[in-house]
Amino acid sequence: MPDQTVPLSYADPPLTDGTVVLRRWAESDIGCVEEASREGRIPEGTTVPENFTVAEGLAWIERQWARADNGTGLSQAVADAGSNEALGAVVLMSRQSGTAEIGYWLIERARGRGLGSRAVALVARWAVSDARLARVEAFVEPVNIASQRVLEKVGFRREGHLRSYLVFNARRADAFIYSLLPSDLT
Ligand SMILES: CC(C)(COP(=O)(O)OP(=O)(O)OC[C@H]1O[C@@H](n2cnc3c(N)ncnc32)[C@H](O)[C@@H]1OP(=O)(O)O)[C@@H](O)C(=O)NCCC(=O)NCCS
């Protein structure tokens, strides 16, 4: 039976489909963090700093390393497989045994070319196969059609509508809950 009883660690070699590669964050990715900080929806829903400074950006990158180091999950840069430029993030956050929540974002200029779907497919399918998780779950605002399409294309199933579930600084929002199980890959 699939069960994740050890902390998640980076795939070796890194996960790639030839278009995107998922890899450990590097300090040189700070420009990606700066771009992300300018897009309101990213700082609202993540820990990307709203008011970017180099110190805040580097602290964010260090927190991404810490997820794997302290066993609370795995945060990877979504990078162009050709240039290695970081264009976004895909994060697995450990929940109860065998379960992780997935979160993801791309900087605006990288959207609309299928990269989000590729990145989520790579990490979510790896999580319920090689990494032996029993369940990957995602919470998405009903208005976020692009994110729902990403999950549905990867094979996630929508399980329900959670009212007033998401908590942001200045507001709350409903969420659709999705999950991917190992059996969804067949
Ligand atoms: C969600 C996100 C990662 C999607 O990445 P992306 O690379 O642009 O998505 P893709 O190009 O793979 O497109 C996925 C699907 O969404 C659709 N889509 C993309 N943008 C859309 C939009 N603004 N409105 C409606 N559908 C959209 C695409 O057409 C595609 O569906 P299709 O294959 O049926 O045509 C990106 O929009 C993003 O970073 N958003 C801000 C952060 C965010 O919302 N994160 C998720 C939180 S749950």
The ligand as an SDF file (V2000), in Angstrom:
LIG
                    3D

 48 50  0  0  0  0  0  0  0  0999 V2000
   -2.8090   28.4970  -12.4470 C   0  0  0  0  0  0  0  0  0  0  0  0
   -1.5800   28.7040  -13.3130 C   0  0  0  0  0  0  0  0  0  0  0  0
   -0.3650   28.0580  -12.6380 C   0  0  0  0  0  0  0  0  0  0  0  0
   -1.8280   28.0290  -14.6610 C   0  0  0  0  0  0  0  0  0  0  0  0
   -0.6210   28.0120  -15.3960 O   0  0  0  0  0  0  0  0  0  0  0  0
   -0.5830   28.1100  -17.0110 P   0  0  0  0  0  0  0  0  0  0  0  0
    0.7260   27.6070  -17.4490 O   0  0  0  0  0  0  0  0  0  0  0  0
   -0.9880   29.4710  -17.4330 O   0  0  0  0  0  0  0  0  0  0  0  0
   -1.7310   27.0690  -17.4040 O   0  0  0  0  0  0  0  0  0  0  0  0
   -1.7800   26.2370  -18.7470 P   0  0  0  0  0  0  0  0  0  0  0  0
   -1.2150   27.0530  -19.8720 O   0  0  0  0  0  0  0  0  0  0  0  0
   -1.1940   24.9030  -18.4730 O   0  0  0  0  0  0  0  0  0  0  0  0
   -3.3500   26.1450  -18.9900 O   0  0  0  0  0  0  0  0  0  0  0  0
   -4.1490   25.2800  -18.2570 C   0  0  0  0  0  0  0  0  0  0  0  0
   -5.5820   25.4020  -18.7110 C   0  0  0  0  0  0  0  0  0  0  0  0
   -6.1610   26.5930  -18.1820 O   0  0  0  0  0  0  0  0  0  0  0  0
   -6.7260   27.3530  -19.2320 C   0  0  0  0  0  0  0  0  0  0  0  0
   -6.5220   28.7550  -18.8800 N   0  0  0  0  0  0  0  0  0  0  0  0
   -5.3450   29.3950  -18.7630 C   0  0  0  0  0  0  0  0  0  0  0  0
   -5.5610   30.6650  -18.3670 N   0  0  0  0  0  0  0  0  0  0  0  0
   -6.9030   30.8140  -18.2520 C   0  0  0  0  0  0  0  0  0  0  0  0
   -7.7360   31.8700  -17.8460 C   0  0  0  0  0  0  0  0  0  0  0  0
   -7.2360   33.0630  -17.4880 N   0  0  0  0  0  0  0  0  0  0  0  0
   -9.0760   31.6510  -17.8170 N   0  0  0  0  0  0  0  0  0  0  0  0
   -9.5860   30.4670  -18.1560 C   0  0  0  0  0  0  0  0  0  0  0  0
   -8.8450   29.3950  -18.5280 N   0  0  0  0  0  0  0  0  0  0  0  0
   -7.5050   29.5850  -18.5670 C   0  0  0  0  0  0  0  0  0  0  0  0
   -5.9530   26.9480  -20.4570 C   0  0  0  0  0  0  0  0  0  0  0  0
   -6.6910   27.2020  -21.6330 O   0  0  0  0  0  0  0  0  0  0  0  0
   -5.7520   25.4810  -20.2100 C   0  0  0  0  0  0  0  0  0  0  0  0
   -6.9160   24.7500  -20.4690 O   0  0  0  0  0  0  0  0  0  0  0  0
   -7.1200   23.9130  -21.8160 P   0  0  0  0  0  0  0  0  0  0  0  0
   -5.9440   22.9950  -21.9130 O   0  0  0  0  0  0  0  0  0  0  0  0
   -8.4210   23.2530  -21.6100 O   0  0  0  0  0  0  0  0  0  0  0  0
   -7.1000   24.9230  -22.9170 O   0  0  0  0  0  0  0  0  0  0  0  0
   -1.2980   30.2210  -13.5650 C   0  0  0  0  0  0  0  0  0  0  0  0
   -2.4350   30.7910  -14.1500 O   0  0  0  0  0  0  0  0  0  0  0  0
   -0.9630   31.0040  -12.3150 C   0  0  0  0  0  0  0  0  0  0  0  0
    0.1810   31.0360  -11.8950 O   0  0  0  0  0  0  0  0  0  0  0  0
   -1.9680   31.6670  -11.6800 N   0  0  0  0  0  0  0  0  0  0  0  0
   -1.7620   32.4830  -10.4950 C   0  0  0  0  0  0  0  0  0  0  0  0
   -1.4770   31.6250   -9.2620 C   0  0  0  0  0  0  0  0  0  0  0  0
   -2.5500   30.5850   -9.0500 C   0  0  0  0  0  0  0  0  0  0  0  0
   -3.7290   30.8380   -9.2590 O   0  0  0  0  0  0  0  0  0  0  0  0
   -2.1190   29.3990   -8.5630 N   0  0  0  0  0  0  0  0  0  0  0  0
   -3.0290   28.2980   -8.2550 C   0  0  0  0  0  0  0  0  0  0  0  0
   -3.6580   28.4990   -6.9230 C   0  0  0  0  0  0  0  0  0  0  0  0
   -4.8200   27.1780   -6.5600 S   0  0  0  0  0  0  0  0  0  0  0  0
  1  2  1  0
  2  3  1  0
  2  4  1  0
  2 36  1  0
  4  5  1  0
  5  6  1  0
  6  7  2  0
  6  8  1  0
  6  9  1  0
  9 10  1  0
 10 11  2  0
 10 12  1  0
 10 13  1  0
 13 14  1  0
 14 15  1  0
 15 16  1  0
 15 30  1  0
 16 17  1  0
 17 18  1  0
 17 28  1  0
 18 19  1  0
 18 27  1  0
 19 20  2  0
 20 21  1  0
 21 22  1  0
 21 27  2  0
 22 23  1  0
 22 24  2  0
 24 25  1  0
 25 26  2  0
 26 27  1  0
 28 29  1  0
 28 30  1  0
 30 31  1  0
 31 32  1  0
 32 33  2  0
 32 34  1  0
 32 35  1  0
 36 37  1  0
 36 38  1  0
 38 39  2  0
 38 40  1  0
 40 41  1  0
 41 42  1  0
 42 43  1  0
 43 44  2  0
 43 45  1  0
 45 46  1  0
 46 47  1  0
 47 48  1  0
M  END
$$$$
